[in-house]
Amino acid sequence: MAMLGRKEPATQQTPGAPAPAPRKTTSAAAPEKPSRIAKLQEQLRNVRVELEKVTWPTRDETRNLTIVVIGLTGAVGTALFMLDSLLSFLYRLPR
């Protein structure tokens, strides 16, 4: 049987035998889990650090790319309209 994630082998349990006692750890002090607020603060710090690494586009780059997107949207819309009109016309032809 696979031992996925186990640190020690599984013991065979016979019917009617008492269950083995759980092992106690010998660590002096267990590390405390951070609170939800501490986790949120750490996440926000990480977000700020990552946002400082971003290279933001200039105003001209943003304007030019917006024009490209609007132009391509219009071209694709026009092409789809023409294709739809052509197929509708062909569908209505008498057979």
Buried (B, 14 or more C-beta within 10 A) or exposed (E): EEEEEEEEEEEEEEEEEEEEEEEEEEEEEEEEEEEEEEEEEEEEEEEEEEEEEEEEEEEEEEEEEEEEEEEEEEEEEEEEEEEEEEEEEEEEEEE
